[in-house]
Amino acid sequence: MKTLKYLLLLLFFSGNAQTLTLEECYGLAKQNYPLIKRHELISKTKEYNLQNAAKGWLPQIQIIGQATYQNDVIQFPLSLPNMTIEPLSKDQYKVYADVQQNIYDGGMISNQKKMATLNSEIELQKTEVETDQLELRINQIYFGILQTNEQLQQTELTKSDITNGLKKAEAQLENGVIYRSNVDVLKAQLVNIDQKQLELESMKKSFLQMLSLFINKNLDVNTILLKPEKILIQDENKRAELKLFELQKLSLDQQKSNINSKNLPKFGAFFQGGYGKPGFNMLKNEFDVFYIGGLRLNIPISGFYTKINDLALVEAQQQEIDVQKENFLFNQQFQTIQNNNDLDKIQQLIAKDDELVILRESIKKASLAQLENGVITTNDYLRDVNELDRAKNQKITHEIQYLLTQYNLKAQLNQ
């Protein structure tokens, strides 16, 4: 009957109070987590890197100016009749443009684009790994609020039981059956319960403030947090770390492609054109226009010196990632086994809690009747009320622990 009354009051006040679910708190916390701002920065970085890589196909242009003085120049060792050959000046000048155009780069630009995309995905996944940890933190706060709520409700029920005993004790005091100290025992316990309520309300306020910070919403004591249902946990690990490991290995595969591309022949066109003294005609000792163009083949032979070692280093890094993944899965499996065992244990404890609460309810009712008939003292009645209160609080704790363990396991497996 009391439970029904509470539910009716809950429905009445929920029309004016803010209502939240655990899943809504997850979503709001992730939206408002400061680290989420990295997503836009990572996206911009990826776009800039892709644009820079694509510009590798544009002509690469340099403007070069040079003025030199040399101690000697080319001179003809003979003289011709009726002809004077003026020697080159020892001071020489030139300004020219050098233009290089890639035609085939061995796949370097394509690999740079792929690497930029992979690096962006890796950084996003690192952010996802950290934001997933939010669920565990939200669980602790959310279920802490639920537990304090139920404990506050239980203190009201215990206060009601003590008040009933106090009424009967005061009636006996008026009739001269008991001493005032027997009445004071119950009054003192009511003060203790008021203190407990103050502690629980302060704890609830702290939890609400922490949750408000995470989800960026103003919550007060009237906020209603809906109690989540028990869930069925699937034996499937969807943690963000697993995808991160795979992306890191793909990045290393791409590094292998970069190493291979770096050692492939490169083919391109070039053009140089400018103005200087002398031009390409070394016999013409005056300023002149000059230009040259053609095709260039570049075969980087020296790259093969370290290619085998470079590939071996990347392979070692991939093996290290495999070890990290194996260690992560081992720890995950260990934690999952522990959580499942805890769930089995708590489920059994809850079953015993149900039995104990029924028995303590019966004992308390009998004690109230005995107190009214003067068979037992107020101390005896208070002891039975406290035992019932302890049994109910123990059940509340176990039920919240069960849900918390379930939802921690869900977060642990990212389901």
N, C-alpha and C positions, 0 to 999 in steps of 0.2 A: 504493500500500500504506500509506504514511504517512497519507494523507488518510482512508482507511478506518479506520485505527487511531484517528485523532483523532475521527471521528464516533462510534465505539464508546465512547470515553471520554466524549464529550459526552452521549450517551444515558445512560450509567451515572450521571454526576453530576447530570443533569437531574432525576433522581428525588428528590434532596434539595435541589436549588438552586431558587431563585425564577426563573421564566421569564416574560418580558414580550415583547409585540409592540409595534410602533410605534403601531398604532391604539389599543392599551390605554393607552399613554403619553399620546396625544392626549386621550383621554377623562378620564383621571385628572388631567391638568394643568388641563383646563377646569373640572372639578369643584372643584378645590382652589385655583383662582386667586382671590385676595382680591376681585377686581372682581365675581365672581359673586354676592357678597352683595347687590349693588345690585338684583338681580332682585326680591327680596322687598320692598325699600324702594320700588321703582318701582311694584310691584303695589299696595302700601298707599296710595301717593300717588294713584294712579289711582282707587282706591275712594273715598278721601276727597273727591276732586274731583267724582266722579260724584254722591256723596251731597249735597255742597254745591249742585251745580247743580240736583238734583231738588228741593231745599228751596225753590227759587224759586217753586214752585207753592203753597207754604204761605202762609197769610196773614202779611203783614209788619206787625208790631205795634210801636208806639212808645208809651211813657208819657211825657207831657210835662207839666211843671209850670211855671207862670209867675206872677210877681207884678210889677206895674208901678205906676208913679206918673206921671201926666201933668199938664201945666200947665193944661189946659182940657178941658172935656167938652161934650157936646151939651146945649144948653139951648133951650127954646122961647122965641121972641121975643115972645110975648104971654101974657097971663094971662087965665084964665077965671073968671067969678064963681062963688063958692062952691066953688072947686076949687084946691087947691094941688098943684103938680107939683114934687116933690122932685128936684133935679138929681142926676145920677149922681155917685158918689164919684170923686175923682181917683185914689184907690188902688184897683186892680182885681186880682182873683185868679182863677186857674182851674187845674184839674188835669184832664187828659182823656187818653183813649186814642185813638190814630189807627191804623186798620186798613185795609190796602190788600190787595186780592186780585186777582192776575193772572187775566184771562180769555183774552186773546190777547196774546202778547208779540212777535209777528212772527217767532217761531222762535228767539229768543235762547237760551232754556234748552236747546232741542234742540241748537243749535250748540255751546253750552258743553260738553255731554256728548260730542259728537263730537270736539271739540278735546281734551278730557281723554283720550279713548281714543287719539287720534293721538299726542299728546305722550308717552304711556306707551309706545306702540309705537316711537316714535323713540328714546327713551332706551334701551329694550331693544336696539334695533338698533345703537346706538352701542356698547353693551357687547359685542354679538356681533362687531362690527368689530374691537375690540381683542383679544378672546379668540381670534379667528381668527389673529391674528399669533403666537399661542403655537406654532402648528404649525411655523412657520419656525424658531423658537428651539429647539423640541424636536428638529427635524431635525438641526440643527448638533451638538447634544449626542449624540443617539442614534447618528448615523453616525460621529461622532468616536470613540465607544466601539467600534463595530464595526471601524473602521480600526485602532485600537490593538490590538484583539484579534488581528486577522490579522497585524499587524506583529510582535506577540509570538510568534505561531506561527512566523512566518518566521525570527525570530532563533534559535529552537530548531533549525530545519532547518539554518541556516547554522552554528550552533554544532556540530551533528552532523557537517557536512562538514569543518569545521576539525579537529574531534577525530579524525576518520578520518585526515586528513593528518598530524596530530600523532603518531598511533600509528606510522605508517610512517616519519616522520622520526626518532622516538626509536629505532626499530629500526636505522635507518641510522647513527644516532649511536653506538649500541652496537657496531656493526661498524666504526666509524671511517671511515665513508664521507663524512660531513658534519660541519660544525662545530656546536658548541652554539648559536651565534648563529642558525643556521637554525631550530633548535627553538624558541628564544626568540621568534622572529618570530611563530610561530603561537600561542604562549602569550600574547603581548602582545595579539594580536587577540581571543583569548577574553576577556581582561579588558575590551577595548573593547566587546565584545558584551554583557558583563555590565552595563557602564555604560549602554548603550543600553536594555537591558531595564529597568533601574531608572528611567530617564527615562520610558519608555513606561508602566510600572506606575504611576508618579506621575501621569502625564497621565490615565490611565484612572481612577484614584482621584478626581481632580478632576472629571472628567466625571460619574462616578457620584454624587458629592456634589451636583453641580448638578441632575442629573436627579432625585435624591431630593427635593430642595427643591421642584421643580416638581410632582411627582406625589404628594408627601407619603407616601412609602413608604421604608423603610430598605433601601437596596441595598448590597451588598458586592461584593467581587471575584468571588465565586462566582455572582453573578446572571447568568443567561443571557438575552441579548437576541437574539431571533430575527431573522435577516437577511431583510428583506422582498424580495418578488419584484419583478422589473421589471414595470412597468405600462404600459397604453396610455392616453395622455392624450387626452381628447376636446377638440375645438375648441369649447368651451362655457364661458363665463364665468359663474360662480355666486357671485361675491364679494358679501359682505354689504353692501359700500358701495353697490352698485347698488340694492338694496332700500331702503337709507337715503335715497338720492336721491329715489326715488319717494315715500317716506313724507313727506319734507320738502316735495315739491311738493303732495301731498295736503293737508298742513297749511296751505299757502298758499292752496289752493283753499277750504279751510274758512274762512280769514281773509276771503276775498272774500264768502262767505256771511254772515259776521258783520257785515261792513260793510253789506251789503244789508239784513240784518235790523235793524240799528241804526236804519236810516232808514225802516222801515215803521211804520205807525200802531200804537199800543198801546191796548188796551181793557181796562178793569178796573172793579172795584167798590170803593167805599170806605165807611168808617163812622167817625164821630168821636162820642164820647160822654164826658161828664165832669161836673164840678161846679165852679161858680165864681160870682163876683160881678163883673158881672151875668151872667145867662144870655143866651139869645138874645133875650129880651124886654128891650130896652134901657130900657124905662120902669119896670122893676121893679128898684129899687136894693137888691137883697139877694141872698144866696147862693141858687143854684137849680141844678137838674139840667138839662143840655142834651144834645142829640144831633142828628146829621144823617147821612144816608146817601144813596148814589146811585151812578151810573155815571160813569166818566170816560174820555174819549177824548183820547189824546195823539198829535199828529202832529208829529214832530221836523223841522220845516222847515229849521232851521239845519244839520242834518246833510248836506244836499245841497250846502252850500258846498264841502266838502272831499271828497265822495264820489268824484268823478272822479280827483282826485289820489291818494286812498287806494288806489283800485283800481289805478292806474298804478304806484304804489310796489310793491304786491304782485306785479304782473306783472313788474316789473324784477327782483325777488328770484327769481322763478321762472326767468327767463332766466339769472340768475347761476348757479343750480343746474344748468341745462342745460350751461352752459360748464364748470362743475366736473366734471360727469359726462363730458363730451367729453374733457376733459384727462385724467381718470382712465383712461378707456378707451384713450386714445392711449399713455399710459405703460405700461399693461398690455400693449398690443399690442407695444410696443417691447421690453419685458422678455420676453415670450413668444417673439418672434423670436430674441432673443439666447440664451435658454435652449435653444430647438430647435436653433440652430446649434451651441451647445456640446455638445448631445447627439450630434449627427452627428460632430463632431470627436472627442469622447471615444470613440465607438464605433469609429472608424477607428484611434485610438491603441491601443485594447484588442486589436484584430486584430493590430496590429504587435507589441504586447506578447507575444501568444501565440507568434508566430514567434520573437521574440527569446529568450524563456524556453526554448523547445525547443533553439535553437542554443546558448545558454549552458549548458544542462544537458549537452549533448553535449560541449562544450568542457571542462567541469569534470570529467566522467568520464574523458576522455582525459588531462587534467592529473594526476588522481589516479594513473592507471596510469604516466604518465611520471615522476611523483615517486617512485613505488615503485621504478622501474627506474633512478633516478638521472639521468634525461635532463634534467629541469628542477629548479630550486631551489624551496625553500619559498616564496620571494617570488613566483615565477611562479605557483605553485599558488594562493597566497593572492589574487593579483590576479584569477584566474579565478573563485574562490569569491565574491569581493566583487562582481564584475561580475554574477554570477548573482543574488546577493542584491539588488543594485540593480535588476536587471530585474524580479525578482519583487515587490519593494516598489513599483516603478513601476506594475506591473499592479494591485496592491492599491489604490494611490491612485486610479488611473483608474477601477477598478470601483466604488469607493465614491463617487467624484465623480459617476459616471453616475447611481447610485441617488439621491444627494443632490440632483442637479439635477432628476431626474424628480419626486421628492417635493416639492421646492420649487416646481416648476411646478404640481404638483397643488394645493398649498396656495395658490399665487398665484391659481389659478382657482377655488379652493374646491370642488373636485370630490371 
